[in-house]
Amino acid sequence: MAVEVRTPVVGRAQRSRLDDVFKALASEQRREILRILGETTPDAGKSCCAPDELCGCKLSDRLGIVPSTISHHMSVLRAAGLVSARRDGKWIYYSLRREALDAAAHELQRL
């Protein structure tokens, strides 16, 4: 008796997006950025941004990484859809897109 194996039909665009996500997650520094963004809580007296946002300068300070490197990592994370960004004057505020991480985890479980 033959057993039929069903493989999920995943479009080329979706595979490309998943590749971008997993490439972004391959960097230890980017995973640490995501962890920090995931732990962001409202600070007492914090008036600069929303409770779930953090500016690039704060990420730079916390990680001890120069701002240009933070900018590069954030560009990769944004391109992968894992982080959103909001500009306010000269500042850029970043937030974690939890639904994108959840979708990536779901796809990984399907392997």
C-alpha positions as CSV (number, residue, x, y, z in Angstrom):
1,M,0.0,0.0,0.0
2,A,1.4,3.4,-1.1
3,V,1.4,6.2,1.4
4,E,0.7,9.6,-0.1
5,V,3.0,12.3,1.3
6,R,1.5,15.8,1.1
7,T,3.8,18.7,1.0
8,P,2.5,22.2,1.6
9,V,2.3,24.4,-1.4
10,V,4.3,27.5,-0.7
11,G,4.7,30.1,-3.3
12,R,8.0,31.5,-4.4
13,A,7.3,34.9,-2.8
14,Q,6.6,33.3,0.5
15,R,9.7,31.2,0.3
16,S,11.8,34.3,-0.4
17,R,10.2,36.1,2.5
18,L,11.0,33.2,4.8
19,D,14.6,33.1,3.6
20,D,14.9,36.8,4.4
21,V,13.5,36.2,7.9
22,F,15.8,33.2,8.6
23,K,18.8,35.1,7.2
24,A,18.0,38.0,9.5
25,L,17.8,35.7,12.5
26,A,21.2,34.1,11.7
27,S,22.9,37.1,13.3
28,E,23.5,37.0,17.0
29,Q,23.4,40.8,17.2
30,R,20.1,40.9,15.4
31,R,18.6,38.3,17.6
32,E,19.7,40.3,20.6
33,I,18.0,43.4,19.1
34,L,14.8,41.5,18.7
35,R,15.1,40.3,22.3
36,I,15.5,43.8,23.6
37,L,12.6,45.1,21.5
38,G,10.5,42.3,22.8
39,E,11.2,43.3,26.4
40,T,10.6,47.0,25.9
41,T,8.3,48.3,28.6
42,P,7.0,51.7,29.4
43,D,9.5,53.8,31.3
44,A,8.4,56.2,33.9
45,G,8.4,59.6,32.4
46,K,9.2,58.3,28.9
47,S,7.6,60.8,26.5
48,C,9.7,60.3,23.4
49,C,8.0,57.2,22.0
50,A,5.3,54.6,22.4
51,P,5.6,52.0,25.2
52,D,6.6,49.3,22.7
53,E,9.2,51.4,20.8
54,L,12.9,52.0,21.3
55,C,15.0,54.5,19.5
56,G,18.2,53.5,17.6
57,C,20.4,55.4,20.0
58,K,19.1,53.4,23.0
59,L,19.8,50.2,21.1
60,S,23.3,51.4,20.4
61,D,23.9,52.3,24.0
62,R,22.5,48.9,25.3
63,L,24.4,46.8,22.9
64,G,27.6,48.9,22.8
65,I,27.4,48.9,19.0
66,V,28.1,52.1,16.9
67,P,24.9,53.7,15.4
68,S,25.9,52.8,11.8
69,T,26.0,49.1,12.7
70,I,22.6,49.4,14.4
71,S,21.3,51.1,11.3
72,H,22.5,48.2,9.1
73,H,21.0,45.6,11.4
74,M,17.7,47.5,11.6
75,S,17.6,47.7,7.8
76,V,18.0,43.9,7.5
77,L,15.3,43.3,10.2
78,R,12.9,45.8,8.6
79,A,13.4,44.2,5.1
80,A,12.6,40.8,6.6
81,G,9.4,42.3,8.1
82,L,10.4,41.6,11.7
83,V,10.7,45.2,12.9
84,S,8.7,48.3,12.0
85,A,10.2,51.8,12.2
86,R,8.7,55.3,12.7
87,R,10.6,58.5,12.1
88,D,10.0,61.5,14.3
89,G,12.3,64.3,13.2
90,K,15.9,63.0,13.3
91,W,15.0,60.1,15.6
92,I,13.8,56.6,14.4
93,Y,11.8,54.5,16.7
94,Y,11.7,50.7,16.3
95,S,9.2,48.2,17.4
96,L,9.0,44.4,17.2
97,R,6.4,42.9,14.8
98,R,5.5,39.9,16.9
99,E,3.1,38.5,14.3
100,A,6.0,38.2,11.9
101,L,8.0,36.2,14.4
102,D,5.0,34.0,15.2
103,A,4.5,33.3,11.5
104,A,8.2,32.4,11.1
105,A,8.0,30.1,14.1
106,H,4.9,28.4,12.6
107,E,6.7,27.8,9.4
108,L,9.7,26.4,11.2
109,Q,7.5,23.9,13.0
110,R,6.1,22.8,9.7
111,L,9.6,21.5,8.6
